[in-house]
Amino acid sequence: MTDNASNMIAAFKMYDKKLEECVTEEDELQLVVKLFEKSPPIKDVMAKVRAIVNSFGHSHTTVAALMARTGGLKLISDNTTRWSSTLLMAERMVKIQAAVETIIVVEQLVKVPNLSQSEWLVLKGIVKFLGKFKLIKARMQAEKVSTIHKIIPHLKDILAHLSHMKTLAEPGLLWN
């Protein structure tokens, strides 16, 4: 893995490797998120979340109402090139759930369906799932201390996390 730093590029050139064949950690996480989002409950919930975020973004009145209820917080839109943007969008949605529901259900300022209670639980599961990757990524990005010795423990931690999340998802514990 490389972050395109000059020392890494020089090392690849020295060993005559094709730099293009190597994927970065960021690319791998983006692939994980894309695969994760293909499962039916997640795909459906994320589509509804994106519809809500887009609806809120198109109305100044709705944004003002949301910011008034949340102390200046707005919904965050994700993008296709950064895996963390999906997490940020889901985290913000969960954080200001009450305000979002009030604006959609009570005040009806936007014409978009609200998430059901089970869909809110799925969204919280998405935050939990992706949050682990965010935590490990932050731990591995240290600049003043060595992190190479943490690779294997973090890899085992990720595998255990994936296994645990899979067990929760199978009987419907995580999504229902």
Backbone as numpy.savetxt, mean C-alpha at the origin, in Angstrom:
# Nx Ny Nz CAx CAy CAz Cx Cy Cz
20.21 -6.82 -6.13 19.37 -5.64 -6.13 20.26 -4.41 -6.13
19.77 -3.36 -6.74 20.54 -2.13 -6.81 19.62 -0.93 -6.72
20.15 0.15 -6.21 19.39 1.39 -6.16 19.91 2.38 -7.19
20.66 1.88 -8.18 21.26 2.68 -9.25 22.36 3.61 -8.75
22.92 3.34 -7.58 24.04 4.13 -7.08 25.26 3.86 -7.95
26.13 4.84 -8.06 27.28 4.73 -8.96 28.19 3.56 -8.59
28.35 3.28 -7.29 29.20 2.15 -6.91 28.60 0.81 -7.35
27.26 0.72 -7.34 26.61 -0.51 -7.79 26.73 -0.65 -9.31
26.57 0.43 -10.02 26.70 0.40 -11.48 28.12 -0.01 -11.86
29.10 0.55 -11.17 30.50 0.20 -11.44 30.75 -1.28 -11.16
30.18 -1.79 -10.09 30.36 -3.20 -9.74 29.77 -4.10 -10.83
28.60 -3.77 -11.34 27.98 -4.57 -12.39 28.81 -4.52 -13.67
29.32 -3.34 -14.00 30.15 -3.21 -15.20 31.43 -4.02 -15.06
31.98 -4.02 -13.85 33.22 -4.74 -13.60 33.03 -6.24 -13.81
31.89 -6.74 -13.44 31.62 -8.17 -13.57 30.85 -8.50 -14.84
30.75 -7.52 -15.73 30.15 -7.72 -17.04 28.73 -8.28 -16.96
27.97 -7.83 -16.01 26.57 -8.23 -15.89 25.70 -7.21 -16.60
24.54 -7.65 -17.03 23.60 -6.72 -17.65 22.78 -6.06 -16.54
22.97 -4.78 -16.41 22.27 -4.03 -15.37 20.76 -4.09 -15.56
20.32 -4.14 -16.82 18.89 -4.15 -17.10 18.20 -5.42 -16.58
18.95 -6.49 -16.42 18.34 -7.75 -15.99 18.05 -7.77 -14.50
18.64 -6.88 -13.78 18.47 -6.86 -12.33 17.30 -5.97 -11.96
16.47 -6.47 -11.10 15.34 -5.67 -10.64 15.66 -5.11 -9.27
15.10 -3.97 -8.98 15.33 -3.35 -7.69 14.33 -3.88 -6.68
14.62 -3.63 -5.43 13.71 -4.00 -4.36 12.35 -3.33 -4.57
12.39 -2.09 -5.04 11.16 -1.34 -5.30 10.33 -2.03 -6.38
10.99 -2.52 -7.43 10.28 -3.24 -8.49 9.64 -4.52 -7.95
10.37 -5.23 -7.11 9.85 -6.47 -6.54 8.63 -6.20 -5.66
8.70 -5.15 -4.85 7.55 -4.81 -4.01 6.35 -4.40 -4.86
6.61 -3.70 -5.94 5.53 -3.31 -6.84 4.85 -4.55 -7.43
5.64 -5.56 -7.78 5.09 -6.81 -8.30 4.26 -7.53 -7.24
4.74 -7.53 -6.00 3.99 -8.15 -4.90 2.64 -7.48 -4.75
2.63 -6.15 -4.76 1.38 -5.41 -4.61 0.44 -5.72 -5.77
0.96 -5.76 -6.99 0.10 -6.04 -8.15 -0.50 -7.44 -8.06
0.30 -8.43 -7.65 -0.22 -9.79 -7.49 -1.25 -9.83 -6.37
-0.94 -9.17 -5.28 -1.82 -9.11 -4.11 -3.18 -8.52 -4.50
-3.16 -7.48 -5.32 -4.39 -6.79 -5.70 -5.24 -7.58 -6.69
-4.73 -8.67 -7.23 -5.50 -9.45 -8.19 -6.50 -10.39 -7.53
-6.34 -10.66 -6.24 -7.28 -11.57 -5.59 -8.64 -10.88 -5.45
-9.72 -11.63 -5.67 -11.06 -11.03 -5.77 -11.47 -10.07 -4.64
-11.36 -10.44 -3.37 -11.85 -9.47 -2.38 -11.04 -8.18 -2.38
-9.75 -8.30 -2.60 -8.86 -7.14 -2.57 -9.09 -6.28 -3.81
-9.20 -6.93 -4.95 -9.42 -6.21 -6.21 -10.70 -5.37 -6.14
-11.76 -5.98 -5.63 -13.05 -5.29 -5.53 -12.99 -4.11 -4.57
-12.39 -4.33 -3.42 -12.30 -3.27 -2.41 -11.44 -2.12 -2.92
-10.31 -2.44 -3.52 -9.42 -1.38 -4.01 -10.08 -0.59 -5.14
-10.88 -1.25 -5.96 -11.61 -0.53 -7.02 -12.59 0.47 -6.40
-13.28 0.04 -5.33 -14.21 0.95 -4.65 -13.47 2.09 -3.96
-12.33 1.78 -3.35 -11.54 2.81 -2.68 -11.08 3.85 -3.70
-10.58 3.38 -4.84 -10.13 4.32 -5.88 -11.30 5.18 -6.40
-12.48 4.58 -6.52 -13.66 5.34 -6.97 -14.01 6.42 -5.95
-13.92 6.09 -4.67 -14.19 7.07 -3.62 -13.16 8.20 -3.67
-11.89 7.83 -3.74 -10.82 8.83 -3.78 -11.00 9.76 -4.99
-11.30 9.17 -6.15 -11.51 9.98 -7.36 -12.71 10.91 -7.22
-13.80 10.40 -6.65 -15.00 11.22 -6.46 -14.72 12.40 -5.53
-14.00 12.14 -4.46 -13.68 13.21 -3.52 -12.76 14.24 -4.17
-11.87 13.78 -5.03 -10.91 14.68 -5.67 -11.51 15.61 -6.70
-12.71 15.28 -7.20 -13.32 16.09 -8.26 -14.22 17.20 -7.73
-14.39 17.28 -6.43 -15.31 18.27 -5.87 -14.63 19.10 -4.78
-14.54 20.40 -5.02 -13.93 21.30 -4.02 -14.76 21.33 -2.74
-16.07 21.24 -2.89 -16.96 21.24 -1.73 -16.71 20.02 -0.86
-16.56 18.88 -1.49 -16.32 17.63 -0.76 -14.96 17.66 -0.08
-13.95 18.14 -0.78 -12.60 18.23 -0.19 -12.62 19.16 1.01
-13.30 20.30 0.89 -13.39 21.25 2.01 -14.11 20.62 3.20
-15.20 19.90 2.93 -15.94 19.24 4.01 -15.08 18.18 4.69
-14.34 17.43 3.89 -13.46 16.39 4.44 -12.36 17.01 5.30
-11.73 18.05 4.78 -10.64 18.70 5.52 -11.14 19.33 6.82
-12.36 19.84 6.81 -12.94 20.42 8.02 -13.13 19.36 9.10
-13.48 18.15 8.70 -13.72 17.07 9.66 -12.45 16.34 10.10
-11.40 16.48 9.32 -10.19 15.69 9.61 -8.99 16.54 10.02
-9.20 17.80 10.25 -8.08 18.66 10.63 -7.12 18.91 9.48
-7.64 18.96 8.28 -6.82 19.27 7.11 -6.36 18.07 6.30
-6.75 16.88 6.69 -6.34 15.68 5.94 -7.25 15.46 4.73
-6.64 15.04 3.64 -7.39 14.69 2.43 -7.11 13.22 2.11
-7.89 12.68 1.20 -7.61 11.33 0.72 -6.41 11.37 -0.20
-5.67 10.28 -0.25 -4.47 10.18 -1.08 -4.76 9.22 -2.22
-4.42 9.63 -3.41 -4.60 8.78 -4.59 -3.33 7.97 -4.82
-3.48 6.71 -5.20 -2.29 5.91 -5.49 -1.90 6.08 -6.95
-0.74 5.56 -7.29 -0.31 5.54 -8.69 0.30 4.18 -9.00
0.44 3.89 -10.26 0.85 2.54 -10.66 2.34 2.27 -10.52
3.14 3.30 -10.29 4.59 3.09 -10.26 5.17 2.96 -8.87
4.42 3.28 -7.84 4.95 3.18 -6.48 4.05 2.30 -5.62
4.59 1.19 -5.15 3.81 0.28 -4.33 3.35 0.96 -3.05
4.18 1.84 -2.52 3.84 2.48 -1.25 2.65 3.42 -1.37
2.35 3.89 -2.58 1.21 4.80 -2.74 -0.11 4.06 -2.47
-0.15 2.78 -2.77 -1.34 1.98 -2.47 -1.53 1.88 -0.96
-0.42 1.65 -0.26 -0.48 1.60 1.21 -0.89 2.95 1.78
-0.30 4.03 1.29 -0.63 5.37 1.79 -2.11 5.68 1.57
-2.63 5.31 0.41 -4.04 5.54 0.12 -4.93 4.76 1.09
-4.60 3.48 1.30 -5.39 2.64 2.20 -5.29 3.12 3.65
-4.07 3.48 4.08 -3.89 3.97 5.45 -4.71 5.23 5.70
-4.66 6.17 4.77 -5.40 7.42 4.94 -6.90 7.17 4.96
-7.36 6.27 4.10 -8.79 5.96 4.04 -9.25 5.39 5.39
-8.46 4.49 5.96 -8.81 3.90 7.25 -8.75 4.96 8.35
-7.74 5.81 8.30 -7.56 6.83 9.34 -8.74 7.80 9.40
-9.30 8.15 8.24 -10.39 9.13 8.23 -11.72 8.49 7.82
-11.86 7.22 8.16 -13.06 6.45 7.80 -14.35 7.14 8.22
-14.41 7.61 9.46 -15.65 8.22 9.96 -16.06 9.43 9.12
-15.09 10.27 8.79 -15.39 11.47 7.99 -15.84 11.09 6.58
-15.17 10.10 5.99 -15.54 9.65 4.64 -16.96 9.11 4.64
-17.28 8.27 5.63 -18.63 7.69 5.70 -19.69 8.77 5.91
-19.39 9.75 6.74 -20.35 10.84 6.98 -20.64 11.59 5.69
-19.60 11.90 4.95 -19.78 12.67 3.71 -20.52 11.85 2.65
-20.25 10.55 2.58 -20.91 9.71 1.57 -22.34 9.36 1.98
-22.52 8.88 3.21 -23.81 8.33 3.63 -24.76 9.40 4.16
-24.29 10.23 5.08 -25.18 11.19 5.74 -25.40 12.43 4.87
-24.31 13.06 4.47 -24.43 14.32 3.73 -24.64 14.11 2.23
-24.26 12.95 1.74 -24.41 12.59 0.33 -23.84 13.66 -0.61
-22.63 14.13 -0.28 -21.96 15.13 -1.11 -21.35 14.53 -2.37
-21.13 13.22 -2.36 -20.63 12.53 -3.55 -21.55 11.35 -3.85
-21.65 11.04 -5.12 -22.51 9.92 -5.54 -21.64 8.71 -5.82
-21.16 8.13 -4.76 -20.32 6.94 -4.87 -20.70 6.04 -3.69
-20.77 4.73 -3.91 -21.14 3.85 -2.80 -20.05 3.78 -1.73
-20.49 3.77 -0.49 -19.57 3.62 0.63 -19.11 2.16 0.72
-18.01 1.93 1.39 -17.58 0.56 1.64 -18.48 -0.06 2.70
-18.79 -1.33 2.56 -19.54 -2.05 3.59 -18.60 -2.30 4.76
-19.15 -2.73 5.88 -18.30 -3.00 7.05 -17.28 -4.09 6.75
-17.68 -5.12 5.98 -16.72 -6.18 5.65 -15.64 -5.65 4.71
-16.00 -4.72 3.84 -14.99 -4.13 2.95 -14.01 -3.25 3.72
-14.51 -2.55 4.75 -13.60 -1.78 5.61 -12.62 -2.72 6.31
-13.09 -3.89 6.70 -12.20 -4.88 7.33 -11.15 -5.37 6.34
-11.55 -5.59 5.10 -10.59 -5.99 4.07 -9.55 -4.89 3.90
-9.99 -3.64 3.87 -9.06 -2.52 3.71 -8.07 -2.47 4.88
-8.55 -2.72 6.08 -7.65 -2.75 7.24 -6.67 -3.92 7.13
-7.12 -5.04 6.56 -6.22 -6.17 6.31 -5.16 -5.83 5.28
-5.53 -5.05 4.27 -4.57 -4.60 3.26 -3.50 -3.73 3.91
-3.93 -2.83 4.79 -2.98 -1.96 5.50 -2.02 -2.82 6.34
-2.57 -3.81 7.01 -1.74 -4.70 7.84 -0.73 -5.47 6.98
-1.21 -5.99 5.86 -0.35 -6.78 4.97 0.78 -5.93 4.40
0.45 -4.79 3.81 1.46 -3.95 3.18 2.32 -3.21 4.20
1.77 -2.97 5.38 2.51 -2.28 6.43 3.78 -3.00 6.83
3.75 -4.32 6.79 4.93 -5.11 7.13 6.07 -4.83 6.15
5.75 -4.71 4.87 6.77 -4.41 3.86 7.34 -3.01 4.07
6.48 -2.08 4.44 6.93 -0.71 4.70 7.91 -0.69 5.88
7.59 -1.42 6.92 8.44 -1.49 8.11 9.81 -2.07 7.78
9.83 -3.18 7.08 11.10 -3.83 6.74 11.90 -2.97 5.77
11.23 -2.36 4.83 11.93 -1.47 3.88 12.58 -0.31 4.63
11.88 0.27 5.58 12.44 1.37 6.37 13.66 0.91 7.16
13.59 -0.28 7.73 14.73 -0.81 8.50 15.94 -1.07 7.61
15.72 -1.44 6.36 16.82 -1.78 5.46 17.41 -0.56 4.76
16.83 0.61 4.93 17.32 1.80 4.24 18.25 2.65 5.09
18.77 2.12 6.14 19.67 2.89 7.00 20.93 3.28 6.23
21.40 4.48 6.48 22.60 4.95 5.78 23.83 4.96 6.67
23.63 5.05 7.97 24.77 5.20 8.88 25.16 3.90 9.57
24.38 2.87 9.36 24.70 1.57 9.96 24.58 0.48 8.89
25.28 -0.59 9.11 25.23 -1.71 8.17 23.89 -2.44 8.31
23.33 -2.82 7.18 22.08 -3.57 7.21 22.19 -4.92 6.51
23.35 -5.21 5.95 23.52 -6.46 5.19 23.22 -7.69 6.06
23.58 -7.61 7.34 23.36 -8.75 8.24 21.88 -8.97 8.55
21.03 -8.02 8.19 19.60 -8.13 8.48 18.80 -8.76 7.34
19.45 -8.98 6.21 18.73 -9.47 5.03 18.04 -10.81 5.29
18.78 -11.79 5.78 18.20 -13.12 6.02 17.09 -13.07 7.07
17.31 -12.44 8.24 16.21 -12.37 9.20 14.96 -11.67 8.65
15.17 -10.60 7.88 14.02 -9.90 7.31 13.33 -10.74 6.25
14.10 -11.48 5.47 13.51 -12.37 4.47 12.65 -13.43 5.16
13.18 -14.01 6.24 12.40 -15.00 7.00 11.14 -14.37 7.59
11.28 -13.14 8.05 10.14 -12.41 8.61 9.06 -12.19 7.55
9.48 -11.81 6.35 8.53 -11.60 5.25 7.84 -12.91 4.88
8.62 -13.99 4.79 8.02 -15.29 4.45 7.02 -15.73 5.51
7.36 -15.53 6.78 6.44 -15.87 7.87 5.18 -15.00 7.79
5.36 -13.72 7.48 4.23 -12.80 7.34 3.32 -13.24 6.20
3.91 -13.59 5.07 3.11 -14.05 3.92 2.35 -15.33 4.27
3.03 -16.24 4.95 2.39 -17.49 5.34 1.23 -17.24 6.30
1.47 -16.36 7.27 0.44 -16.03 8.26 -0.77 -15.37 7.58
-0.50 -14.42 6.68 -1.59 -13.73 5.99 -2.36 -14.71 5.09
-1.65 -15.67 4.51 -2.32 -16.67 3.67 -3.26 -17.52 4.52
-2.80 -17.92 5.71 -3.67 -18.73 6.58 -4.89 -17.95 7.02
-4.71 -16.67 7.27 -5.86 -15.84 7.66 -6.83 -15.68 6.50
-6.30 -15.57 5.29 -7.15 -15.33 4.12 -7.93 -16.57 3.71
-7.35 -17.76 3.89 -8.01 -18.99 3.42 -9.37 -19.22 4.05
-9.48 -19.25 5.38 -10.81 -19.49 5.94 -11.67 -18.23 5.99
-11.15 -17.12 5.47 -11.94 -15.90 5.46 -11.81 -15.08 6.73
-10.85 -15.41 7.59 -10.69 -14.68 8.84 -10.28 -13.23 8.61
-9.44 -13.00 7.63 -8.93 -11.65 7.38 -9.94 -10.80 6.64
-10.67 -11.39 5.74 -11.51 -10.60 4.85 -12.96 -10.51 5.31
-13.37 -11.29 6.27 -14.77 -11.23 6.72 -14.87 -10.72 8.12
